[in-house]
Amino acid sequence: VIWGQRWDALLARDKDGLLAARMMSCVDGDFQTFKSKDGAYVREHFFNTPELKAMVADWSDRDIWELDRGGHDPAKVYAAFHAAANHNGQPTVILSKTIKGYGMGASGEALYTSHQQKKMSDDSLKHFRDRYELPVSDEQLHDLPYLTFPEGSKELNYMQQRRNDLGGHLPSRRTKSYALDIPPLSEFKSLLEASGEGREISTTMAFVRMLNILTKDKNIGGRIVPIVPDESRTFGMEGMFKQLGIWSQVGQLYTPQDAGQLMSYKEDKHGQVLQEGINEAGGLCDWIAAGTSYSTNNVPMIPFFIYYSMFGFQRVGDLIWAAADQRTRGFLMGGTAGRTTLNGEGLQHEDGHSHLMSATVPNCVSYDPTFAYELVVIIQDGMRRMYVEQEDIFYYITVMNENYSHPAMPEGMESDILKGMYCFKQGAKKKAPRVQLLGSGVIFREVEFAAELLRNDWGVESDLWSCPSFTELAREGRLCERWNRLHPLEPAKLSHVAKCLGNAEGPIIAASDYTRAFAEQIRAYLTAPYKVLGTDGFGRSDTRSNLRKFFEVDRFHVTVAALKSLADLGKIDKVKVAEAITKYGIATDVTAPWLT
């Protein structure tokens, strides 16, 4: 809707198409300037050839000035919406050309300063009143009276009828739908048990196995919406091609290259997997649509959007914030996550900060699990919270492509896993220096190995704490702090971190595959000395072991950090720290990783 109907008479004269060519070649900046001037200026600078000037020779400057844009012509706008409402079979987009600050006159019409104007001059107000024939006297004008249509008038009746047809005068949205029958934790028994002797899997593989179980569930299988940008095979999801099909509105129109394989590519009009190509924004829009379906359609769906974690919050963070504001429910799965797990792909792919970004979204529940059982407990409880309790939250969970053996879930640890921290293994009860070692994701395994080095090489015992969510720990700590501040006469509440580590012996060392700020979130709730290792800096292309050595989060750096913390407390001699640095071949004169 570009041109108003006042152009129609001129266009009828335009036998050679000169006016149409001028209208379409004139740039928006000039159009704005024309509307900030007057009719004489438009005559001189828009109708800028003898042929065009002749076309408006019998028009006054006021006639020229009143040539309008389509977006301000009620008849044109109505015609556009009428055409759109009566068009079937596909969506319709209406593009309207308008004037910035329309109606503000000299106070702002077509001026760059329109958006920052706080008031209009009296002359501009009079111009506005006269332009729209408003029933306001000169005496009333300065008070800016509120105008209403008379009771019983056609205008008022029309507006009220439209509001009633649209559901009433107050905006509303469905906040709750019907609850779903979520499978109990026992349905995922195979993933809660140890992976088995010599059998190694990644947390991504564990997620895909859980997804397979969910899609086959008789109660919610049809509500699971797997969404991938393009890397289905990277995430081991190709088995779902044949089982569920990739949705396509036209079905399979070609023979896929891998047609002879067991898990070949399959597009289907009734497919369940949504694959948007290399398009995280498109995939996230799918996720939002499915995740808000409980509200918009009273049909709760359970979307899982898995993507390279680096290309989530960093690339489409604004859409994720919009999703949070819309109370989207579902799971964002950050695949190949962490700064050092996706070896060989360098700066572009290695994510060490998505958990910091997710922590800024109030209703985003974030986890960085190490083991399959942690992942299963988190997802199963997330489905309960979102689809039974119907909490307005969504989940961000990072999963990795590094294979290793997974232990069975320690008995009774479900609650602590969800809180973000649990005791994975206690050191021997003997008289020896002791440290508390914390970790998340794949780096927790480096922490495990560091505990062995500390015991075998230095006679130091370690209590191991798996921390699937430093973010949730920090949030719960802030809630306790707030409650204590506002209830000074009540017994103080203890954060989960304080309950776990308040009476623990020795210094505390934490390491993760993310920047130090990730694990630093819990410092306020600790009393013992706290040392944090993280992957501050840009990603690099190298092997996992070299990357962890470079970022100083491998088992050897965790060991040295623990020994140095003990030495600072006078528990061991500082000579042992120097010996460890030499023994493990740690270079002391290299540039810090975040400065390279």
FINURO-63800 format. One record per residue (C-alpha): residue in one letter; x, z, y. Coordinates in steps of 0.001 Angstrom, whole numbers, plus 500000, padded with zeros to 6 digits. Each point is the difference from the previous one (the first is absolute). Example, Ala and Ser with C-alpha at 12.3 -4.5 7.8 and 13.67 -1.06 7.14 Angstrom:
a512300507800495500 s501370499340503440 
This chain:
v500000500000500000 i502345498711502677 w498017498378502818 g496826501228501659 q497002497739500582 r500887499400503649 w502700497646498740 d497410497877498200 a499128497865503072 l503682499214500626 l500649499231496349 a497098497529500111 r501874498135502763 d503246500017498037 k499712496490498541 d503761499570499478 g500690503492498623 l502298500905502905 l498220503287500721 a499969501011496336 a503715499226499746 r500702502088503120 m497892502895498676 m501835500066496694 s503519499513501407 c499747502660502696 v501666503200498789 d498377503441500044 g502343501324502683 d498756497342502413 f496368500680499110 q500549503673500855 t501618499083503314 f497084497682500870 k497506502843499531 s502059502323502159 k499778497528502933 d496968498055501308 g498169496680499665 a502257498181502445 y503082501012498014 v498373498824496754 r499063496655501624 e503593499488501118 h501845501147496878 f497656499423497045 f498375496766501132 n503498498736500781 t499672496209499694 p498016497493502088 e497663499384497056 l499286503701499482 k499600500659503743 a497489497180500193 m498006501595497218 v499348503118502154 a499929498294503400 d496312500847500425 w500473503609498852 s500509502885502372 d502853502490499518 r497372502532498903 d498686497559497364 i503527499602498665 w500587503747500078 e496911500596497870 l501304497868497115 d499905502623497293 r501669500880496703 g497959499784496831 g500446503667499155 h498107500949503181 d497142497546499541 p497084501762498230 a498487496706498849 k503269498813498443 v500684503362498378 y496468500106498602 a500349496476498665 a503253500930498257 f498529503088498322 h496863498071499060 a502128497359498299 a502074502658498241 a496945501918498792 n498510496856498531 h503171498756498323 n500147500783496294 g502704499984497344 q503022501113501990 p500972502404502798 t499839498848503615 v502454500948502745 i498905499783503643 l502797499563502537 s498880500673503573 k501996499138503084 t499552502678502668 i501496501160503285 k502025503179500239 g498253502546502238 y496894497817500243 g497656501205502738 m502544502214501790 g500512497548502851 a503041500587502188 s500528503393498317 g501001498480496698 e498432496701498904 a502689497828498383 l502712502334501305 y502881501367497939 t499099503483501253 s496438499934498607 h500639502412497139 q501539502680502190 q497369499983502739 k498348503400500360 k497378499083502614 m498550497027501903 s499873499592503758 d496630500113501797 d500225496259500653 s500613499337496293 l497077502234499072 k497723498093502396 h501241496730498540 f499286501310496475 r496505501159501020 d499128496729501668 r501455497904497208 y497790501656497394 e497044500682502353 l500028503725499288 p497294502130501707 v502403502246501919 s499897500485503772 d503098500160502202 e499348503731500471 q499902500603496233 l502946497803499145 h502743502533500675 d498392502483497566 l499984497431497162 p496503500832498737 y499268499563496310 l497529497143499496 t497384499937497263 f497267497583499014 p496465501213500756 e498056501515497107 g497991497310498272 s502096497138501371 k500862497095497716 e503693500731500368 l499738503655499019 n497635499254497114 y502390497346498687 m503038502305500160 q498205502869498302 q498648497737497280 r503469498631499283 r501418503517499763 n497237501033497603 d500570496883497912 l503694500939499784 g499275503506498766 g499508502099503099 h501741500993503197 l502788502100498509 p502766498307497982 s500227501293496451 r501967499322496828 r499542501058496404 t502486502807499361 k499171500625496355 s499011497803497117 y499192501000496432 a502734501728498004 l501894498152497284 d500737501258496509 i503783500292500158 p501830500185496643 p501593503400499286 l503755500472499912 s499909500047496205 e499116496274500003 f503575499318501081 k501583502137497271 s502602497381499082 l501401500082503531 l500086503792500140 e502247500128496947 a503702499229499822 s500845496309499994 g501824500439496693 e503519499850498643 g501886497047501448 r496899498733501784 e500407499514503722 i497343498947502498 s499624499925503769 t497283501720501998 t498691496520500814 m499551499331496273 a498237503345499670 f497666499040502846 v499152496641498401 r499240501737496691 m497716502423501799 l498334497100501802 n499355498321496654 i498329503153498720 l497854500193503135 t498865496370499867 k498802500540496425 d498085503170500834 k496292499495499286 n498920501910503113 i502311498793502754 g501897497048498503 g498013497454501992 r500640501872503242 i503789499819499788 v501371497441502466 p503670499113499340 i501477498289503076 v503453498410500174 p501641497871502712 d501956497783497632 e502352502060497840 s497760500626496963 r502775499296497529 t502473502111501953 f497652502920499451 g499388499148496331 m496346499146500628 e499947496556498361 g498152501475497017 m496963500321502262 f499821496259500666 k498336499172496690 q498208503335499676 l498373500105503445 g500695496666501634 i501066499340503588 w496966499481502185 s499552496515501440 q496813498733501560 v500559496603498356 g501394501180496673 q502994498444498213 l500497496435501267 y503371499295498405 t502022500660496872 p502449502825500798 q503671499465499155 d499939502913497510 a496757498929498294 g501502500294496524 q501092503606500449 l498107503070498850 m499710501408503529 s499543496765501914 y498678499673503528 k496204499865500150 e497739499487502989 d496317500668499540 k496816500088502082 h499340503406498452 g503605501231500200 q500680503641500867 v503557499766501361 l500322498988503667 q503214498110500742 e500505498921503594 g503371498279499755 i502867501373502078 n497583501535502465 e499974503787500286 a497553499827502917 g497529498008497915 g500407502339497042 l499440503006502223 c496802498433501364 d498810499661496393 w500902503654499464 i498069501087503107 a496932497993498968 a499987501530496506 g500933503461501260 t497140500147502515 s497394498452497687 y498662503500499247 s498890500126503641 t499126496409500835 n498259499119496716 n499424503346498260 v502201498624497202 p503126502134499484 m503013497956498875 i503478501229499061 p502632497669501479 f503686500166499041 f502217497911502285 i503561499777498685 y502730498367502079 y503677500321500874 s500014503333501821 m502190498621502797 f497243497542500868 g497216502559500343 f500066502514502840 q502831498144501717 r498309496588499901 v496260500777500163 g499994503591501231 d497440499217502700 l497548498790497345 i500651503121497930 w499188502136503046 a496801497988500473 a499171500545496325 a500475503739500453 d497732499963503050 q497345498176497961 r500232502699497310 t501213497582497348 r500361501535496538 g502454498708497436 f503642499837499001 l502926498307501715 m502816499653497463 g503427499465501558 g501883498105497291 t503781499750499555 a500181502910502417 g502983501915501345 r503199498942501735 t502100499676496840 t497685499001497138 l499471496290500694 n503669499142499626 g501263496615501099 e497348499054502584 g501492501731503010 l498710501046503377 q496792497964499882 h498576501739496918 e501507503483499831 d497544502548501337 g501231503413501037 h497386500986502553 s496459499036498915 h499265503635499142 l500802500989503571 m497506497425501238 s497324501035497518 a500417503612501118 t498743499033503465 v496594498888498653 p497804503136499861 n497864499041497008 c502739498287497975 v501092502102497001 s503563499022499052 y502046500504496828 d503397498894498685 p499780500856496271 t502902499911497556 f498238500069496634 a497008498310498402 y498090503251499588 e500354500782503717 l498614496577500852 v497051500375497627 v499098503477501260 i500105498781503606 i497887496868499468 q497422501730497801 d499547502794502534 g499910497452502821 m497093498230498331 r498227503352499623 r500482500868503652 m498949496582501330 y497273498979497547 v498507503293498840 e500604502387502909 q499886496959502328 e502726501169502332 d500943497596502788 i503591499524498893 f502171497315498464 y503262500145498079 y503467498539500483 i502056500286496825 t503467498543499516 v500992498602496612 m503375498679498892 n501355497308497689 e502843502124498557 n499684500713496279 y500794503418498514 s498628502472497465 h497009502046501117 p499439503549498735 a496641501470499059 m498111501846502703 p500902503709500149 e496955502026499049 g497762501193502823 m501825498162502790 e497146497741501136 s499077502130503016 d503578500343501246 i500629496281499543 l497078499295502310 k501209502551502524 g503272498079500133 m502517502222498203 y500476501653496615 c502769501604497992 f501264497308497654 k502722502055498338 q501616503382500588 g503685500613499616 a501374502481497479 k499405503679500765 k503567501111500392 k502293501416502609 a501267496885501708 p499688498336503393 r496571498333500256 v498458497241502090 q496521498552500393 l499969496213499590 l497044497939501305 g499315496297499663 s497351497305499847 g499646496537498539 v502962498495498188 i502486502183501877 f498625503048498210 r501810498631496954 e503267500121501968 v499120503604500772 e499557500635496257 f503430498574499279 a501475502035502863 a498704503180498337 e501978499084496876 l503147499364502036 l499609503305501825 r499657501880496718 n502652498176497980 d502632499467502691 w499534502988502308 g498062502693498171 v497053499825502414 e496408500336498789 s497186497992501542 d496233500328500142 l498473496515500119 w496922499295502126 s498211496670499874 c498366499278503360 p497529497116499686 s498911500493503615 f502060501529502772 t497233498755502314 e497205501941498296 l502227503082499868 a500585499770503747 r496296499495500744 e499021503028497939 g502730501985501737 r498605499058503400 l496522501070498914 c501345503407498991 e501911500347503262 r496888499114502003 w497800502422498080 n502519502810500486 r500267499257503721 l496229500092500480 h499409503032497751 p502643502517501107 l498097502973498538 e499644498459496531 p502608500042497243 a502284497019500501 k499642497008497697 l503048498643498194 s500657496299499711 h500551498511496559 v503646499356500950 a500440503664500893 k498340501108496760 c502355497804497991 l503241500689501839 g499425503174502001 n501733502201497442 a502222497343498467 e503694500692499702 g502608497933501792 p499975497140502473 i497578497091499765 i501042496352499759 a497519497121500169 a500605496302499402 s497727496961500054 d500178496218500256 y498651500245503552 t501487501001503322 r500846503650500516 a496961500510502218 f497785499646496902 a501244503167498277 e500687501704503343 q496222500401500401 i500031503278498026 r502927501711501747 a497722502211502109 y498621501674496874 l503365500972498485 t502151503026500706 a503063499158497901 p502652497498501189 y498664496479499519 k502083496839499635 v498305496571499936 l501468496742498727 g498294496683500688 t500447496272500413 d500259499661503770 g501135496516500975 f499239496387499146 g499612498711496462 r502782498101498275 s500484497701497021 d501843501813497235 t499503501796496701 r497900503147499875 s503011502202499293 n501974498525502892 l497038500262502361 r499497503667499136 k503680500627500458 f499933498211503363 f496975501929501269 e501432503255498588 v496989500881497847 d501537499588496542 r500689502845497565 f503511500500501325 h498934500410503620 v497183502350498951 t502582502052498100 v502378500149502960 a497139500942502357 a499026502845497661 l503592501261499738 k500509499838503776 s496781501967500568 l501189502665497556 a503402500117501698 d498336500445503404 l498232503060498583 g503261501371498571 k498794499553496413 i502926497779498989 d503379499075501487 k500084496979502297 v502890498688497933 k497478499119497291 v498170497712502418 a503218498133500780 e500777499785496281 a496555498534499319 i500436497391502720 t503270498933498395 k498687500194496440 y497018497742500751 g501959497525502103 i497983500521503166 a501572498348503030 t500015502304503006 d501161497575502694 v497301497321499685 t497437499349502734 a496677501775499587 p497497497670498272 w497530500057502898 l502735498762502374 t501005496931497987 
